[in-house]
Amino acid sequence: MPEHIQVDVAIIGSGSAGLAAWRTASQAGKKVVIIESGPIGTTCARVGCMPSKLLIAAADSAHAVRQAPLFGIQSGKMKIDGKKVMKRLQDERDRFVKLVIDSIDSIPATNKISGRARFIDAHTLMVDEHTKVSANSVVIATGSRASYPFDWQALGDRLVINDDVFNWDKLPQSVALFGPGVIGLELGQALQRLGVKVWMFGRGGQLGPFSDEKVRHYANQLFANEFYLDLDAKVQDMHRVDEQVAITFTHLEEGNKNIAVDYVIAATGRRPNVDQLGLEVLDLALDDKGVPITDPHTMQTSIKHIFLAGDASNQLPLLHEANDQGRIAGHNAAHFPKVSPGLRHSALAIVFTAPQIALVGSTYAQLQAKTTAERHFNFAVGEVSFENQGRSRLMAKNQGLLRVYGEHGTGRFLGAEMLAPDAEHIAHLLAWAHQSKMTVAHMLTLPFYHPVIEEGLRTALRDLNANLALGAPIEDHCMECGVGD
């Protein structure tokens, strides 16, 4: 007979969202249990944010050495030791994972259950076959997993998902990377700069998170100068040959081409881990991918006492979003049936390529979608190229394009898409402005130092202000140094 326990809140998953839900619900004084089937440690620490940024840091170091002669610095012959690169990555990654495990270990043993949970009914979970949990409310925070075509499994250990890259003992000679999205671009550029020959293949023309065609086109040209990049690849054949993978595809310039690579990396997306929860026993509204439909403000599903947070919600698979969603779900689960909207921050997404990619607030596609046959949504665009931006040119990082959006009539800042040097800093400034509902004119009254990359942002805002119905052109020429911002 399984043990039977009664709790106020049951949380399935101990990743970023699950831990945030645990903290919030526990602080409300409720009896909470957190259920985890393993492995312990958040996606961010184990296979996401932290190990990928460690790989990128090594790649940035190698790129800086190659750039040194541009500044009159002769660096000699550079050697990349792939084993040492991966050793440092794994040592630091394991340190971050340990910090997460320590946090989970601090949860009292009576509030943790190990095993896979499935619904028996809307208020009851069975964990493996050893524990039955009855709960007043439930938070699903089961995360996501990599997804790729089933027939690729025939490649055996020559196929790796992006998670597996961080377990390599050394760097390979060559890879074919499928999926030029956020993860694919970060991995692909980093590996190329670390001496790995990268072939990157996409489908349907999408690149990274861009919806603004002008920025996407610029980014496509830039990345294609570093490694082979086909956003709508025609692959005729892909099969295992000894310890490599042979691929036949239509090259953008050379026609049919045959290559052999050490690994195929699948960065073709992730799917929410909700398919083994027994949702079929519930009368739960699902989307076309089988994911419970969730209110983004309360994290509440169609069954009012069941909440969904983090990557499992299939909304924005980002750590800060998982924390926000987990906190909201945990609060509402603890106080159910009293449910209230939680604070959701302005949308902010950053990709750590070089130049960096960032999206803030509403995307270009979202703003266009507001324009219908019945209603025209009036928004203006401002932009700046970083090719002649003062500070960027000083550092030989003068590549990139920033596009900012504002609303006619009100002058309110609406959003931005960019490929820019140190975009992470520009994006934060814009996210704060967006969440504060600032107008473009107000943003232009704020201080900008000289010479800094953020002066490029000022140029884009001035362009936007001039294009808005409320705006007026403002001089953007630096009289002291004779260049644009």
N, C-alpha and C positions, 0 to 999 in steps of 0.2 A: 504493500500500500504506500502510495506517495505521501510525503508530508504535506499538510495543508496549512497555509498561513493566510492571514487576513491583513491587508495594508490599506492605507489611504491612497497612495500613489505607487504604481509599478512603472518603472522606466526600463525599456528594452534597449540596451546599448550603452556602452560607457565611453563613447568618443567625445568629441568637443561638445556636441549638442546634449548628449546624455549627461555629461558631468555638469554642464550649466543648469540643466533641469534638476539634477540631484541637489545642487547647492541651493537653488531657489526654493524648491519644495521643502527641503529639510529646514531651512531658515524660517519657514512658515510654521514650524512645529508639528509637522505631519509625520506619520509613520510611512517611511519611504523605503522601497527596495529597488536595487538596480541589478539588472540581469544581463550577463555578458557571456557570449559563446566563444570569445577570443578571436584572434590574438589581442592581448591587452596593449593599449597604447593607441593614441589617436592617429587617424590617417595623416594628419599634418606632420606629426613627429616621425612616424615610421616610414611613409612612402610618398609624402607630399611636400608641403612647404619647405621643411627644413633640409632634408637630403637634396632636394632639387636646387636649393639656393647654395648649398655647399658645392655641388658640381659646377654651378654657374660661377661661384667665386673663384674656383680653380681656373675655369675657362677665361674669366676676365683677367686673371693674372697673366696667363699665357698671351692673351691678346695685347696686354699692355707692353709686354716685352717686345712683341712684333712691331708695335707702334713706336718704340723708343727711338729708332733711327730718324724718324720724322722730326724729332726735337733735337737732333744732333748728338744723340747718345748711342754709342756703338755697344751693343749688348753681347756680341759674340754669338756662337751657335747655341740655340736653345734646345734642351732635351726635356721631353715630357715623360715622366716615370708614371705610367698608368697604375701600377700597383700602389705607389705611394699616394696618388690622387685618391684612389678608392679606399685606401686604409684610413686616411684622414677623414674622408666623408663618413665612413662607417663608425669610426670612433666618436666623432661629434654627434652623428645621428643617434647612436646608442645612448649618449649622454642625455639628449633631449627626451628620448623614449623613457629613460629611467626616471626623469623628473615627472613625467606623466604617470608612470607606474607608482611612484611614491605617493602621488596625489590620490590615486585609486586605492592604494594600500591604506591610506589614512581613513577610508570609509570603514566603519565598524563591520566586522565579519557578519553580524546578524542582519546587516542591511545589504548584503551582497549574495547573489546566487549565480553559480557557474552552470552554464548550459544553454541550449537553444530553446527559446520560448515560442509557443504557438497558441493562438486563441482557441479555446473550447467554446466560449460564448463571449458576449460583449464585456463581461466583467471578470472573466476567468482565464488564466493562462496556465498551460502545462509546460514546465521546464524539463526538457528531456522526458524521462518518465519518473523523476524522483521528487518533484515538488509541484504542488498545485498552488497557485497564487490567486486569491480573490482580491480585487482592487476596486475602490470607488471610482478611480480614474486611471488612465493608462497614457504614457508618453512613448511613442514609437520613435526611436533615435538610432536606427540600425545602420545608418551610413549607406555607402554604395560600393560597387566593385567594377572593375574594368570589363568592358564588353567588346567583343570582336566576332567576326564571322566564324561559324562553327567549323567549317572545313579547313580553317587554318591550323587546327589542332594536328593535322597530318605532318606539320613541320617539326613536331616534337619539341626538344629543348632548344631548337634554333628559333623558336617563336617565344618572345618575352613580352609581357605587358609592361607598361612604363614603371610599375611598382618594382619589377624584378631588376631593373637596371642598377639599382642601388645595392644589390647583392653581388654584383660582379667583383671578382678578385682583381681583375685588370681590365684595361680598355681594349675593345676589339679593334680590328683594322677597318671594318666597314659595316654599315647598317643600312637597311631600308626601313624608313620610319613612315608608317601610315597614320595620317591624321595631323594636318597642320593647324591644330587648334592651340589653345593656351598651353597645354602640357607638351604637345609635340614641338611647338616652336621653341620653348625653353630648352627642352632636351636636345633637339636637333642642332641648334646653334651652339650650345655648350659642347656637345660631342665634337662637332666640326672644329671648333677652336682648340680642342684638346687633341687634335690630330686624327680623329676618326673620319673616314670618308662617309658622308651622309647623302643618301638619296631620300627625298621627302615627297610623298604622294598624297594627294587629297582627292576629294570627290565633290562635284557640284560647285566649285569655285570659291567656297568659303575659306577665309584665312583668319585665324585667331578669333577674337570676339567682335571684329569690326562689322558695323552695318553701314557706315559712311563710305560709299564707294570711292571717294577721292582719297581718303586716308588708306583704305585697303589697297588701292592700286599702287600708291606710293610704297607701302610696306611690302607688297609682292615684289616689286622691282628691287628693293633694298635687300631682302632676304635671299632672293634668287642670285644675287651677286656673291653670296657666301657659300651656298650649297645648291645642288639641283633641287628645284621646287616646281612641281606641277600640281596645280590646284584642282584639276579635273583629269586625273591620270587614266590612261587606257592600258590596263595590265592584262596581257593575254594569258600568261601562265606563271605559276609560282610553285616550285616543288623543291623538296629536299634532295641535295646531292652531297653525300658524305657529311662533313661537318659544316656545310654551307647551304645557302638557299639560292637557287637559280631563278632569276626573274626575267621574263620577256615583256617589254612594254613599248609603247610608242613614245619615243623621245620627242621633246618639243621642237628640236632642230634637226635631228639625225634620222628620223623615221624609226623603224623597228630596231630595238636594241636589246642585247642580252648582257646581263650583269650577274655577278655572284657576290653575295654578301655573307658576313659571318652570322648576323642575326637579323630577323625581322622584328621590329618593335611595333606593337599595336597600341597606338594612342588614339583609338577610334571612339572614345567616349566611355561613360560609366552608366551603370544602371542601378537604381535604388534597390537596396536589399529588403524588399517587402514581399517577395514571391514565396517565401517559406514560413510566413507568419500565420498561415491558416486563415487568411482574410476571407476565403470563400465561405466560411461559416457565418460571416457577418453580413448584414444588409448595409454595406458601406458603399457610398458613391465613389467610383474610381474613374480616372481619366483613361484616355485611349492606350496608355502604356501600363495600365494596371496599378497605378499609384493612387492612393487615397487623395481625393480633392480636399484641399486645405485652405482655410481662410488665412491669408498672409499676415493679418493683423492680430489674430488670436491664436493661430496655429491649430484651430479646432477643425475636426473632420465632420462629416455628416452625422456621425454618431457622437453626440455632444460631449461625452466624457472621455473620448479618445482624441489625443492630440498627436501631431506629427512634426518633427523638427530635424534640422540638419540636412545632410545630403539625401537622406531618405525622402525628403519632401520634394525633391527634384525642382527646387526653385533656384537658388543661387548657391552652388557648391563651393563656398568660401568659408574659411574659419571664422571670421568675424560675424558672418551671417549665421553660421551654426550656433555661435555663442548667443547671439540675439534671439534666435528662434528657440533655443533651448531654455533660455531665461523666461521668455514669454510663455512657452508651453508648461514649464515647471510651475510658474506662478498660477496660471489658470487651472492646471490640474490640481494644485493644492487647495485652491479656493472654490473649486467647482461645487455647486452650480453657478456661483458668481463668476462671470467671465468678463474680462475687459481687454480692450486693445492695448498692445504693448508698444513701446517706442521702437520704431524701425528707422534706422539711419538712412540717409541718402545713399543711393546705390554708388558703390565704389569698387572697381575691379582693376587690378594691376598685374601685368605680365612682365617678368624680369628678364626680358630679352635685352639686347643692346642695338638700337635705342629701346627704352622701355615702352610698353604699351599700357594705356590706361583709358578707362571709360568712367564717366562721372554723371550722375543724375540720369536724365532721359537720353536714350540713344537717338541717333538720327532716324532709325527705322521707327522707333516708338513715336517720335514727333510726326513723322510722315503718316503714320497709321491714324493719327487724329484727324487727318484730312480725309473727308468722305465726300460723296456726291452731294450730301446735304449741307455740309459744314466745312469751311476752310479754316484750318488752324494756322494762324499767322505767326511764323517764326522766322528769324533772320539768322544768318551764319556769318561768323568772323573767322579768320584763319591767319596763321603765320607759318612760314617755313623757317626751319632752324639752320638752313644751309649757310646763311650769312648773319646769323644771330651772334652778337659779339662774344659773350663768354663761351658759347659752344664752340665757336671757331678757334678761340684761344687754346682750348683743350683738345682740338682736333676731334670733337664729337659733334660736328655740325651736320647732322642728318636728322630729318624728322619733319613732321607736319602736325599741327594742332588745329582743330576745328572746334569752335565754341558756338553755342546756340542760345538765343534769347527771344523773348516774347514781345512782339509788336504791341504797342498800346501801354503795357505795364512796364516794359523794359526789364522784366525779371530774367535772371540767368536761369537757363533750363537744363543745360548739360554740356558734355564735351566728349569727343573721341580724339585720341592722340597717339602718335608714335614720336617720342621725344627724349632727349637726354635727361636723365634724372626725372622722368615723368612721375615717379612715386611722390615727389615733393609737390610738384604742380598739382597733381590730382588731389592731394589732401587739402590744399588751399581751396580748390574749386569745390570739393565736397563740403567743406565747412560753409562756404558761401552759399551753396545750393541748399543745405539744410537750414541755413539762416534766412532763406528766401530773399536774398539780396538782389538788388537791381544791378545791372551792368554799370550804370553811372556811379552807384555807390562803391562798387568794387574798384573803380578807377580813382576814387579819392583816397584809397589806402596806400601805404608806403611801399615803394619798390627800391631796393638798393641798386647800386651800379658798381662793377659789372657783374650781373648774376643771370643765370638762365631764366629766372622768373620774369625778367624784362621781356622775354619772348611772349610770355603770357599776357603782359600788358599790351603788347602790340596787337595780339589777337583780340583782346577785349576792346581796344580802340577801334579796330576794324569792325567788330560787331556793333559797337555803339554807333558808328557812322552809318551802318546799314539798318539800324532800328528806326522806326518812325519817330521815336523820341530822341534819337542820338544826333550828335553833331561831330564832324571830324575833329580829331585832336592831333597835333603834331607829334610824330613818333620818331623823329630823327635826332640822334645824339650829337649835339653840336660840338661837344668836347672831343669825341673820338672819331667822328665822321662815319659811323656805321649805324645801321638800324639796330633796334633793341634785340 
